[in-house]
Amino acid sequence: MDTRSDRRRRRLSAHPPSRHGRNGAGEEPADHISPLHDDILIQVLSRLGCAAAAARTTALSRRWRDGALWRHLSELSFRGLAHGALEAALAQVTLPRLSLLDIEVTDRVPAEAVASLLRAAARLDPVEVSVVVAWVIRNEDEPAAVEVPSFPRATSITLRLRDLRRTLPAAQGGAGEEFQCFPVLERLSITSGRFDTGALISRCPKLRVPELIYCWGIETVKIHSATMEELLVTSELLVDVAAPMLKKFILRSGVHFHFGMSLLAPAVENLSWKCWCHGKSIAPAMAVAVGITTLWRLVRLELGADWSGFVLGLDIARSYSALNLRNLQEMFPLPKISVLELCINTCGHVYGGAVVDLLRVFLAMENYQCFIFLFQPIKEEVCPPNCPCDQPQNWRSQNISLTGLELVEIQNFKGRDHEVDFLKLLFRCAPLMTKSDHETGLHGCPKEQRIQGSLHHFQGESSCRMQSLPQKWQ
């Protein structure tokens, strides 16, 4: 009687395994890929999204291996290859024109190799091109400039070439399309590097969206364009923008005392600026900061928009270094402001005179509001006699035009004498503050009663909101 193990042995011996596939001894497995038309195979390879992955598929098919179909792809992405292998791969591409070329080099590349790589990319005449070089070897303090070649069909260009100096091809025959080496370019993104922004923009007659990011070595970012609609700039020096079609302008900047901006954009609707000022060291233990008064320095400036209009946020603090006094409106061409948000690091000093100056400068339109957050640390400085923080001495008696001021909200209000004097000035100069919403956090205490008594003679109820932070936050 056959056992189960006997039957199993007979089944295995009846069909011995073949090392050569199912088609008989010595035959390779059936190749169902090679008979497909080239167009279908190329579409399959294009879905991989990586030229290196497409090249590795040669192991699947004899025809793929012999024909190297990846060289016929119109969209090529090379990432993680050494620059030598990358140039060799670009030389094998058979199509004269590509729709997409995406290159990312992560090894150390000499500046001359970057120039050669750009020329190889330009020969393929892509519609969209991105070249990212993570590390450039610099053999000297000021290496020769790398020329960015012409890309006549490119509508989108991204260049991240560290801090290399870059030049453009010399003009051939003066004006015309040959001079405009990017004749159809619409989107341009450049990260790091030094170049003539004005010359570059002039060679892009159809540019709509330029992005200039971390281009610290450029003394003046000059962007004059009749077609530009959106702009992103990161700069620490001078910015010069003239764009009649500009709708959106994003600025990210560290601001030194020599910063300045010129903006001519009558159609702009969306402004988003974030600027910070840490001062520039000129000697040990000494720095030069942007001063808005003789005592207070600018820490942060932020401009945005909400339903009511443009919102300006300013952080100011007591300065302990040399100040270079600047007019903020000269540094920044600010639009009409509907909301002013002030964050003041008081350190125990009188802030009324400085705030009055800011209100006079920035709130010159109808129906605006002011929000003031007072950061008053637990360990405050002792304000000495004749401290410059209480300047000008007549700020309490000044009459400034705040006819459009509707609401003032003060957080962390402590009710000191100079703070009460500041409130009196607001009520005297802002007749539209008519709705009451008082929150001092000092209910029932003598200081609260003194504040209410000081303001009692003002007619009507006020729209001044005062809040005091919990003790653990102060």
Sequence and secondary structure as in RCSB ss.txt:
>XXXX:A:sequence
MDTRSDRRRRRLSAHPPSRHGRNGAGEEPADHISPLHDDILIQVLSRLGCAAAAARTTALSRRWRDGALWRHLSE
LSFRGLAHGALEAALAQVTLPRLSLLDIEVTDRVPAEAVASLLRAAARLDPVEVSVVVAWVIRNEDEPAAVEVPS
FPRATSITLRLRDLRRTLPAAQGGAGEEFQCFPVLERLSITSGRFDTGALISRCPKLRVPELIYCWGIETVKIHS
ATMEELLVTSELLVDVAAPMLKKFILRSGVHFHFGMSLLAPAVENLSWKCWCHGKSIAPAMAVAVGITTLWRLVR
LELGADWSGFVLGLDIARSYSALNLRNLQEMFPLPKISVLELCINTCGHVYGGAVVDLLRVFLAMENYQCFIFLF
QPIKEEVCPPNCPCDQPQNWRSQNISLTGLELVEIQNFKGRDHEVDFLKLLFRCAPLMTKSDHETGLHGCPKEQR
IQGSLHHFQGESSCRMQSLPQKWQ
>XXXX:A:secstr
   HHHHHHHHHHHS   TT TT TT     SSTTS HHHHHHHHHTT  HHHHHHGGGT HHHHHHTGGGG SE
EEEES  HHHHHHHHHH   S  SEEEEEEEEEEEHHHHHHHHHHHHHT  SEEEEEEEEEE SSSS   EE   
 TT SEEEEE TT BEE    SSSSSTTT SSTT  EEEEES B  HHHHHHT TT  EEEEES TT SEEEEE 
SS  EEEEE SSEEEEE TT  EEEEEEE  TT EEEEE TT  EEEEEEE   EEEETTEEEEEESSSSEEEEE
EEEEEETTEEEEEEEEEE  SEEEE  HHHHS    EEEEEEEEE TT   HHHHHHHHHHH  SSSEEEEEEEE
  SS     TT GGG STTGGG     TTEEEEEEES    HHHHHHHHHHHHH TT        S TTSHHHHH
HHHHHTTSSS   EEEE   GGG 
